[in-house]
Amino acid sequence: MADTDPDLSRAPAAAPAGRAIPPSRMALLFTVMLVTAAGNTAMQSVMPSIGTALGVADVWISLAYSWSALLWVVCAPFWARRSDKRGRKAMMALGLVGFILSMLLCGLALYAGLSGWLSAFWALIAFAAARSLYGGFGSAAPPAVQAYVASRTPRATRTQALSLIASSFGLGTVIGPALAPLMVLPFLGFGLTGPFICFALIGVVALVLLRLRLPNDEPQFAARGQATAYASGSGAPSDPQTTLDPEEGGEPKEGAEPPRLGWFDPRLRPWVFAGFFGGHAQAMVLGISGFLVLDRLGLRDTPAEGAGPVGLVLMSGAIATLLAQWGLIPRFDLGPRAATLWGIATAALGTAVLAVAGDLHLIALGYAIASLGFGLFRPGTTAGTSLAVTRAEQGQASGIVASLAGASYIYAPALGVWLYGRSDWLGFGLIIALCAAVLAHGWFALQPDAALTAERETFE
């Protein structure tokens, strides 16, 4: 069984600011993110084919995710604040449970629709309801992982550390589409719903590993000696002016509880703008890509054959994302501002290539270039948001990042698909316009990397 996290019981002097997270612990965090990313991308690679088989319009398939995304926006900040009090591990476990139940029930709902037990309408309603479990409870895991990493890494290396965690999504988006065609199970009639069942089982394995191998990190509030104004996270007496941060093994921080952060906090506003509109552009690209493959390869009449080509396109994008996060960011030591601006410009270029692509090769190339850009952009905005606030506010900052990610999927994929259905240039033109707006705003508003990554002399 997992022991108590030693970081929470050390004396303040034993908690150096620059310590690294042990590799075994980082691997567990990586696995949590990897499994959910792979499962969700595997689902996205088969949903265009499932929608076509059910006879459902493309836009309704995209809208089926909206309720889940809205719940994510509302719930992610709540779970992030909860992780400050209950511990990061508990929220990661809750998120995995939400993912497992959601995948299982989504698979069963679509299986019932494809088998004729439910009409297409009710199958899609049941799918959306089951998907809401992921938005409501699955949203607990990503902010907990991000806060765990951010609060345990120094400012100078935080972009690289958060990029490594972000790359778990990139690797997941390679593995998910690669495995999805293999999980289209012929036995028991599961067919296209096989990936849902398989990834629910993989999620159970990840949950067991998390519970057994990651040390407990529940904050401790035992008091000793005289009563003090603020509870001490380490169990040691606290000064009336400061408390000891349980996330930092007793590192002092100001006040008993940091102020509530919002999207419009002046420190976060430029990063929120970039994350919000750039995230919408990314969500539209992802929403359109599967239907684009079916249309331009002439696979609308044979939807079951579409899972393979769609998976190949998504894999090409995922590999490009890994190149950005494992190669370019550490190799060129890109800071948040540089990664954000270079990334969004590259994403616009890739979207332009995707708009004119007529065969599988060019579609994959355009999607890969766009994904390379978003692979730089996402860690850039995530690290910028983290570095803009204090160490005591990392939980709330991670909640805002997760909430922004969810906001991108409330209506953006459906809007992109709807515009694409009217005209290719309407859909892709809006994506490029969003990228251009983020680039122009970020050029003037984002704080320079040297100022963001400099270690602060005072306690955060």
N, C-alpha and C positions, 0 to 999 in steps of 0.2 A: 504494500500500500504506500501511497505517497506520504512523505514526511512533511512537516511544516517547512515552508520556505525559509532557509536560513537568513535570507536578506532581512526578514522582519524581526529577527531576534538579536541582531548584532548591535553593538554599541555604536554611537555615531562615529567615533573615530575609525571604526573598521569598515566604513562604507565609502571607499574612494569614489570620486565622481566619475572616473573614466572606466570603471570596471565593465567588462563585457558579459553578455548573457552566455552561459555555458552552451556549447554546441548541441548537447543532447536535449537541452530545454528548447533551444531555438528550433530543432528538428520537430519537436512536438507542436510548437506554434505553427510552423510551416505546414505540418500535416493537417491541422484543423482547417486552415484556409484552403489548402490544396483540394481536400475532399469536397468541400462545398462548391468550389469553383468548377471542378471537374464535373460534378453532378449537374450543376446548373447549365454548363455549356453543352453537356451531352443532351440535356433536355431541349435546349434551343436548337440543336442540330436536327432533331427529329420532329419538332413541333410544326414546321411548315408542311412536312409530309403528312403528319397526323391531321392537320387542319384540312388539307386537300382531300384526304381520305374521308373525312367527316362531311365534306361539302360545305365548309364554313369559310366565309370571306376572310381574306388575309388580315384586314384591319381588326376583326373580332378576335383573332388569335393574339394579336399584339395587345389589345385592350384587356385580355384575360389576365395580364400581369399587373394591371394598373392598381387594383385594390391592394394587392400585396405590396407594391411599391409605396403606396400612400401610407400603409401601416408601418413600413420600414422608416419612413420619414418621421413619423410620430413617435415610434417606439425606440429607435436607436439612441437618441439622446437620453431617454429614461433609463435604458439598460446601462449606458455609459456611466451615468451618475450612480446607478446602483452598484456598479463594479467598484466604485471608490469605497463603498461601505461593506459589500459582501465579498469582495475579492474578485480578481480577474478570472481565476479558474472556474468559479461557479457560473459566471456568465458565459464562458466558453462552452461549458457543458450544456447549459440551457440552450444556447444557439444550435449546438449539434442535435439535441433532441428535437428542436423545431424543424431542422433540416430533414431529419430521418422521417418524422411523421408526415411532413409535407410531401416528400418524394413518394412515400408509400401510398398515401391517399390520392395523390395526383395520378399515379400510375393506375390505381384501381378505377378511378373515375373515367379516365380515357379508355381503359380496357372495356368498361361497361358500354361506352359509346360506340367503340369500334365493333363490339360483339352484337350490337343491336338491342341491348338491354335497356339503354337510355337513348332518347333522341339526342341529336347533335347539340341542341340548345341546352338541355339539362346536363349533358356531359360536360359542356364548357362551363356552365354555372358551378357544377360540383368541382371541376378543376380549379376555378378561381377561388372557391371557398377553401379548398385544401391548400392552395398556394398561399393563402393568407396566413397560415401557420408559419411559413417561412418569413413573411414580412413582420409578423408580430413577435415571434420568438427567435427565429434564426438571426434576427438583427442584433441579438445580444453578443454574438461571438466576435465579429470583426472589430468593433470598437474596443472590446476587452483585449484582444490581441495587440492592437495598435498601441493602446495605453500601456500595456505591459512592456512592450519594447521601448516606446518613447521615454518612459519614466526610468529606464535602466540603461540608457545610452547617453553619452555626452553630446553636446550640441554639434561639435565639429564632425561627428560621424553619424548623426541621426538620419541624414538623407540616405546614406548607404544602407543603414540598418532597416529603415522603413521600405527602401527599395527592395531589399531581400524578401521582406514579408509580402510586398506587393507582387513580387515575381512568382509567389506561390499561386496567385491567380493566373499568371501567364502560363505556368507549367500545367495548371489545371485545365486551361483552355486548349492545351495540346493533348493532354491525356483524355479529356472528356470526348471530343469529337473522334479521336482515334479509337476509343473503346466502344462508342455508341453503336456503330454498325455491327460489331461483334456481339453486342448485347441484345440485338434484335432477335429474340429467342423464338424458334419455331415451335418448341414444345409448349403444351398447355395453352396455345393460342395467344401467348403474350405479345408476340410480334413487335411492333414499334414501341410498346410500353415496357419492353424488357429493361432498357436503361434506367427507368425509374425504380424498378424493384431492385436491380443490382446495386445501384448507388445508395439505396436505403440500407442495404446490408453492409456495404463498405462504411457507411456512416456509423453503424453500430460498432464496428471494429475500432474506428478512430475514437469514438466516445470511451470505449473501454481502456484504450491506451492512455487517453488524457486523464481519466480518473485514477489510473494506477501509477502513472509515471511522472506527471507534473506535480511538484510540491504544492501543498496547500498554501494559500496566501491571504487567508481571511484576516483583515485588520484586527489587531488586538487592542482592547481598551481598558485593560486592568490598570487601576490607579494605585500608587504607593505614596506613603507619607501624607502631607497635608493636601487638602483639596485645592485644585488649581482651576484656573478659568477655562482651560481647554484640555480635552482628553488627550493623552499621549498614545500614539499608535504603537510604540514599542513597549509600553508597559513601564517606561522610566518616567520620573517626574519631569514635568514640562515647565518651561519658563512662562510667566504670565503673558509675555509678548509674542511667543512663538509656540508652535507645536512641533513634534517630531514626525516627519513624513514616513508612514509605514511603507510606502513604495520605495523609499530610498534608504531603508535600514536605519532610520532615525535622523536623516538629514533635516535640519531646521527649515521651516517654511513659515510664512507670515499668516497669522490668524488660524482659527480652528477650522474654518471651511472657506475655500476660495469663493469669490462672488460668482453668481450664475452667469455663464457665457451665453451670448446670443449670436445669431448670424450677422447682426449689424454692429457688433463690437468694433470700434475703430481699428483695433489691431488686426482683426480677421477679415474686415470688409473686402479688401482687394483679393484675398485668396478665396473668399466665398464667391465673389463674382466670377472668378476664373473657373472654380470648380463647378459652379452651377451651369454656366452656359457651355463650357467645354464638355461637361458631363452629358448635357443634352445632345451635343453633336455626336459624341461617342455612342450614346444609346440609339440615335437614329441610324447610324451606320450599321450597328449590330442588328437592329430591327429589320432593315431593308435587305441585308446581305443574303439571307436564306431564300427569300422570295426572288431576289435578283438571279440567283443561280437557277432556280426552277424555270424562270421565264426565258433567260437567254440561252439555256441549254435545251429548251423544249421538253421539259420533264413534267409539265402539268398533268398530262394524261397518265403518267406512270409515277405517282408520288413516292411509292416505296423505293424507287431507284434514286430518289433525290437525297437520301440520307448520306450516301457516300460522298458525292461531290460537295454538298454543303459542309460535311465534316472536313474535307480536304481544305476548303477555303478557310474555315475557322482555324484549322491547325496551322496554316501558313501565317495567319495573323498572330496566333499564339507564339509561334517560334520567333517572329519578329519582335513581339513584346518581350520575350526572354532576352533577346539580343540587346534590347534597350536597357533592361534592368540588371542583367548579369554582366553585360559587356560595356555599353557606352557610359552609363552613369558612373560606375567605379573607375573605368579606364581613364576617363577625362575629368573625373572628380567634379561632376556637375552639381552645382548647388540648386536650391529650389527654383530660383528665378530663371536660371539658364535652362534647366530641364523643362520648365513650364513653357517658356517662349519657343525654344527650339522644337519642343514636342508638338505644340498646337500648329506651328507652321508646317511641320512635316505631315501632320494629320490632314491638313487642308490639301496638300499636294496629293496624298494617297486617295482622298475622296474624289479629286478631279480625274485621276486615272480610273478609278472604279466606275465613274459615270459614263466613260466611253468604252469600257471593256465589253467585248463581244464573245469571248471564249473563256474556257475555264482557266487557262494560263494567265490571261490578262486580269481576269477577276481576282484570282489569287494574288497576283502581284500588287494590284491596287489596294486590296484589303490588307496585305502585309505592310505596305508603306504607311497606310493610315494607322494600323495597329502599332507600328514602330513609334509613330508620333504620340499616340495615346499612352504607349508604354513609358515614354519619357514624361509626359504631361501629368499623369496620375500621381506617381511618386513625388513629383515636384510640388504639386499643390498640397499633397498630404504632409510632406515635410515642412512646407512653408507655414501651413496652419499650426503644426506642432511647435515650430520654432518661434512663432509670433506670440506665444503665451508662456506662462511659467510652468515649471515642472509639476506644481500642485494642481494645475488646470488641465493636465494631459487627458484625463478621463473625459472631461467635458469636450475638449477639442476633438478627440477621436469620435465622440458621439455626433458632433457637427459634421465631420468628414463623412461618416456613415450615412447621416441624414441627407446630405447633399447627393451622395451616390444613389440613394433611394429615390430622391426627388426627380432625378434624371429619367427614371423609368415609369413614372406615373402616367404620362401621356406622350412623351417624346417618341418612343418606338412606334406607337399607333399613328401619331401625326406624320412621322416620316413615311410610314407605309402608305397612309392615305394620300399624301402628296405624290409619292412615287407612283401610286396607282393612277393618278390624274396625268402626271407628266414626270418623266425621269428627271428633267432639269429642275422642276420645282423641289423635289425631295433633296437632290444633291446640292442644288443652289443654296437652300437654307442651311445645310450643314456647313458649307464653305463660308457663308456669311457669319455664322456663329463663331467659327474658328478665327475669322478675321477680326471680329469684335473683341474676342479674348486677347488676341495678339496686340491689338492697338491699346486696349485698356491696360494690359499687363506691362507693356513697354514703359508706360509713364507711372503706374501706380504701385507695382510690386517692389518691395524693399530689396536693396542690393544684397547679393549673397554674402559678401564679406561682413556686413552688419548682422545678418541673420545667424550665421554660423559661429560668430565669435563667442567664446565662453564668457559668461557674465561673472564679474567679480563678486557680486552679492548673491546670496542664496535665492534660488527661484521660488 
